[in-house]
Amino acid sequence: MEAAETSLISKREFRSLALTRKDLFKFSAFGLLFLALMALWLGFGERGFIHLYRMDKERQEYVEKIEKLEQENLELLKEINRLRTDKSYVEAQGRRELGLVREGEVLYRFKKERDLKDAEKP
């Protein structure tokens, strides 16, 4: 008879330890809520995925700016080298940008068609 009582006791204990549907639902709801909160924190938190995406985008913009500035630097270094070594280039730049002429040269300037039309209007 003691064997039957021990088996009854263990069945009762098992039933008291077993989860009911209501308890299982509560456990599942809390678990899902926890997972949802973790997902929100990872996505929208101070150091979340959205912040990471924005920082990567900003880094890409800076890399592009750096590449553009390096290209401009290279072009300016070539220009400096050419100005230091090529006298005909210096002369051409002086003529084009400053309107310089050689001694004994005469510079003729003609009005453009646009300027002529503006002058004719009263």
C-alpha positions as CSV (number, residue, x, y, z in Angstrom):
1,M,0.0,0.0,0.0
2,E,2.9,2.3,0.6
3,A,4.0,1.9,-3.0
4,A,0.5,3.1,-4.1
5,E,0.6,6.1,-1.8
6,T,4.1,7.1,-3.1
7,S,2.9,6.9,-6.6
8,L,-0.2,9.0,-5.7
9,I,1.9,11.5,-4.0
10,S,4.3,11.8,-6.9
11,K,1.3,12.2,-9.3
12,R,-0.1,14.9,-7.1
13,E,3.3,16.6,-6.9
14,F,3.7,16.3,-10.7
15,R,0.2,17.8,-11.3
16,S,1.0,20.7,-8.9
17,L,4.3,21.3,-10.7
18,A,2.9,20.9,-14.2
19,L,2.0,24.1,-16.0
20,T,-1.6,24.8,-16.9
21,R,-2.6,26.4,-20.1
22,K,-3.0,29.7,-18.4
23,D,0.4,29.6,-16.9
24,L,1.9,28.5,-20.2
25,F,0.2,31.5,-21.9
26,K,1.6,33.9,-19.3
27,F,5.1,32.5,-19.6
28,S,4.9,32.7,-23.4
29,A,3.6,36.3,-23.3
30,F,6.4,37.4,-21.0
31,G,8.9,35.7,-23.1
32,L,7.6,37.4,-26.3
33,L,7.4,40.7,-24.5
34,F,11.1,40.3,-23.4
35,L,12.2,39.5,-26.9
36,A,10.2,42.4,-28.4
37,L,11.8,44.8,-25.9
38,M,15.3,43.4,-26.7
39,A,14.7,43.8,-30.4
40,L,13.5,47.4,-29.9
41,W,16.5,48.2,-27.8
42,L,18.9,46.7,-30.3
43,G,17.2,48.5,-33.2
44,F,16.5,51.9,-31.7
45,G,18.7,52.1,-28.6
46,E,21.5,54.6,-28.1
47,R,23.9,52.4,-29.9
48,G,21.4,50.4,-31.9
49,F,21.4,49.3,-35.5
50,I,19.8,52.6,-36.7
51,H,22.5,54.6,-35.0
52,L,25.1,52.2,-36.6
53,Y,23.6,52.7,-40.0
54,R,23.6,56.5,-39.7
55,M,27.2,56.5,-38.5
56,D,28.3,54.3,-41.4
57,K,26.5,56.6,-43.9
58,E,28.3,59.6,-42.3
59,R,31.6,57.8,-42.5
60,Q,31.0,57.1,-46.2
61,E,30.3,60.8,-46.8
62,Y,33.6,61.7,-45.1
63,V,35.5,59.1,-47.2
64,E,34.1,60.6,-50.4
65,K,35.0,64.2,-49.2
66,I,38.5,63.0,-48.4
67,E,38.9,61.4,-51.9
68,K,37.7,64.5,-53.6
69,L,40.1,66.7,-51.6
70,E,43.0,64.3,-52.3
71,Q,42.2,64.6,-56.1
72,E,42.0,68.4,-55.8
73,N,45.3,68.4,-54.0
74,L,47.0,66.3,-56.7
75,E,45.7,68.6,-59.4
76,L,47.0,71.7,-57.5
77,L,50.4,70.0,-57.0
78,K,50.6,69.4,-60.7
79,E,49.6,73.0,-61.4
80,I,52.3,74.3,-59.0
81,N,54.9,72.1,-60.6
82,R,53.9,73.3,-64.0
83,L,54.1,76.9,-62.9
84,R,57.6,76.4,-61.5
85,T,59.0,74.6,-64.5
86,D,57.1,75.7,-67.7
87,K,57.7,79.3,-68.6
88,S,55.4,79.2,-71.6
89,Y,52.6,78.0,-69.4
90,V,53.2,80.9,-67.0
91,E,53.1,83.3,-69.9
92,A,49.8,81.7,-71.2
93,Q,48.2,82.0,-67.8
94,G,49.3,85.6,-67.5
95,R,47.8,86.4,-70.9
96,R,44.6,84.5,-70.2
97,E,43.9,85.5,-66.6
98,L,45.5,88.9,-66.3
99,G,45.3,90.2,-69.9
100,L,49.0,90.8,-70.1
101,V,50.7,91.5,-73.4
102,R,54.3,91.4,-74.5
103,E,56.2,94.6,-75.2
104,G,55.3,95.9,-78.6
105,E,52.2,93.8,-78.9
106,V,48.8,95.4,-79.5
107,L,45.7,93.8,-77.9
108,Y,42.4,94.1,-79.7
109,R,39.2,93.5,-77.8
110,F,36.0,92.9,-79.7
111,K,32.5,93.3,-78.2
112,K,30.5,90.1,-78.2
113,E,27.1,90.0,-80.0
114,R,25.3,90.0,-76.7
115,D,27.0,93.2,-75.7
116,L,26.1,94.8,-79.0
117,K,22.4,93.9,-78.6
118,D,22.4,95.4,-75.1
119,A,24.0,98.6,-76.4
120,E,21.4,99.1,-79.2
121,K,18.5,98.9,-76.8
122,P,17.4,102.4,-75.6
